[in-house]
């Protein structure tokens, strides 16, 4: 089974790049990607369709290469932007009235709606902290980890948390059995 993500995920990244760097930025990124990824990236993508995860990860990594500052802050910003534009009104209401730790523990239910591989597990540590673990991603990448940290930060912000810190404490790229994100807030 090919690892895939929902089209809305790629569309949000494309929208961020075009808004931040202009319409021609996407073409510059696509020109540095494989022919298959370029074709996927430049075609009309339907938000609910399944698209190759490698194209999504390649888009993040190539955008970082061309427009980032090597800190992966841009991928974190893209993750935050993606959460804001992709989470439906129904889920935003759920998030706004939810306890931040509860929201993180329930995020695992939504992973499979966006990704067809891997799994996410959330664990409440205290009223002001939680951990999210992600295993089994087909294409781990630093840009994707930063994207996930940004996405989590945006979800916590929507739930009313303040002074949020999301830190990746383990990563499969460094030999971990999962990518683990520790979140704390006030």
N, C-alpha and C positions, 0 to 999 in steps of 0.2 A: 504494500500500500504506500503510495506516494504521500509524503507529509504535506499537508495543505493548511492554509489559513483562509478565513472569510475575506472576500474581496474588499469589504469595508476597511479592513486593516491596511491594505495597500493603498486604497483611495485616501485615507487620512494622511498617510506619509506623503503621498504625492501632493495633496493640498497644502501641507505644511511647507514642503520644499518650494512649491510655486509661489506661495504667499511670501515666504522669507527671502528667496533668492531669485525670483522671476521665472517667467514662463520657459525660458531656454535652459534653465538649470536641470530640468528633468531629462531633456535630450542629452545634455553633457553626461549625466549619470548613466543613462541608458547606453550610450556609446561605449562605456567602459565595462559593460556587463556582457555575459555570454549571449549569443544570438537568441536562444530560447527565452532567457530572462528578459532581454530587450523587447522581444515580440510580446511577451505577457505584459510587460510594463506599459507599452505604448498602445495596446489594444483597449477597447472599451470594456471596462470591468464593471460587472453588476455587483452591488454591495453584498448580496446574500450568496453569491457564487463561491465555490471553492477554487482557490488559486495556489500555485506551488509555494510552499514555505521558503524554499531556497531563493525564490525571487524576492520575497519580502525581506529576508535576512540580507541578501545581496544588495538590495536597495538601501537598507540602513547602513551597511558597511561601506558601500561606495559613496553615499552621501557624506559619511564621516570623513572618508579619505579626501574628498574634494572640497568640502565646506566646513568640516569640523576643526576643532583645535586640539585634537588628540586626548581630550579629557572625557569624551563621550557625553558631555553635557548636552549637545544637540540631540542625541538619541533619547536622552532623558526628557528633554523638552518635547520631542516628537511623541513620546509615550504619554505625556501629560495631555498634549493636544488631542491625541487619539481618543483618550478616555472621555474628554469633554465633548467631542463630536460624535462618538460612536455609541455611547451609552444612551439607551432609549429613555424617553420621558418616564416611562413606568419604572425602570430600574433606578433612575435618578431620584424619584420619590422614595423608593425603598432605601436608597443610600442615605438620603438627607435625614430620614427619620431613624436610621439605624445607629446602633452603638458602633464606633469605628472598629473595635476588635471583632465584633460579630460580623461586620461587613467583610473583613479579611477572611474569616473562617468560612463564609458562604461564597466567596469568590471562586472556590473550587468547583462549584456547580456550574459556573458560567464558562470555565476554561474550554470545555468540549463544544460549546456553541461557536467558538472562534477558532480552535485548533483541533485537528483530527488525530493528532499524536500527542503523547506526553500527558502528564497529569499534574494537577496543583493541589496541594493540601495546606490549609491554613490552621494555625493553632493560636488560641488566645493565651498570652503569657500573664497579662494583668489587665486592669481597666485601661491602661495607657500603653500597652504594647502587644504585639503579635508577631508571629513568624509565618512566612509563606515559603513553601518548598515546591520546587518545580523539577520533575524528573521526566526523562524519556523524550526530551525534545530532539528532533532529528538533526537540526542545524544549530547547535549552540554557537554563540558569537558574543563578543563583548558589547557590541552595539545593541543586540537583542536584550542582554541583561540590563543595560542602562535604560532601554525602552521600557522594560517591565518595572524598573524602579520608579520611573516617571509616571507610569500608568497607576501604580499603587499609590503614589503621592497624590495624584489627582483624585482618586477614589476617596482617600482619607480626608482630603480637603472638602470634597462634596458632603462628607458625613459630619462635617463641623469640627474636625480636629484642627488644632493650631500647633505651630512650632513642630512640624513634622520632620522626622528623620527616617529615611529608608536607606539601609546599607546592605549591600550584598556581603554576607558573612562566609558563604561557601560558594564555590563555582565548579562545575564539571570541567571547565577549561583549566582549572588548577588542581585537578585530581579528586574533587569532591564527588560524592554519590548523587548530589543534587545541586541545584542553584538555590540558595537559601537567602531570603531577604528578611532582615530584622527591622521592624517598624516600631517607632515610638512617637508619642505625641502628648500634647496637653489637652 
